[in-house]
Amino acid sequence: MHSDKEFYCFLHRELGIRPGKISLYELAFLHKSASIEHGDGLLINNERLEYLGDAILDAIIAEYLFKKFPGKREGFLTQIRSKIVQRSHLEEVAYKMGLDRAMVANTRIDHQKRRIFGDALEALIGAIYLDKGYEKTRHYVIRHILKEYVDLMNLIETETDFKSRLIEQAQKNKIFIKFDSAGANHEKNYSSMFRTNIWIGEKLLGEGFGKSKKEAEQHASEIALSNLSKSSWEKESST
């Protein structure tokens, strides 16, 4: 975004938002790599809004699924909610919404770092909540996100337990894989994140990040599976 007017038009025309406090929305797209230093030394970026938006999004989705599937048990509802807020899915939704065009960051955004778009989506929800209140935020999430960009039926049918699938494939092909979870990660671009590396011997098969160890393992497993075609499994098993 190059001007306040251009940013306002983006929010209004592309995202369907009429901002009251536009500074909240500008903050939602400010990645920590481009943090602004406050007078007291505090770094300002979208992390606090992301934290708030994450909680608001969880509550809205939980209520939405509860009403949409009245005959389903708790386990089903929890599973579908987890699929919706899974990092890779939020990245996909955010990218389809065009949030990448509004990001302000001083870091190269490659495939591994596209997670910042998902973070920005959560921060955007936090900004809407502070600007408009819960009811209007709930209306926006349901109408402009869930109904436009989330294919519930496809998510219900999609397997997202990548770690189990990876382990199953490794056992089938008699390959030993190692999960190396480093705990909370404090690298510049992944503050307070968990990181998991998956290895076959000396070869790094996948590197994943997440807000929890479980999420990082799933992310790394998804990448590992994408790096291993059937022929790759056969090649690895023969070494």
Secondary structure, 3 states (H helix, E strand, C coil): CCCHHHHHHHHHHHCCCCCCCHHHHHHHCECHHHCEECCCCCEECCHHHHHHHHHHHHHHHHHHHHHHCCCCCHHHHHHHHHHHHCHHHHHHHHHHHCHHHHCECCCCCCHHHCHHHHHHHHHHHHHHHHHHCHHHHHHHHHHHHHHHHCCHHHHHHCCCCHHHHHHHHHHHCCCCCEEEEEEEECCCCCCCEEEEEEEECCEEEEEEEECCHHHHHHHHHHHHHHHCCHHHHHHHHCC
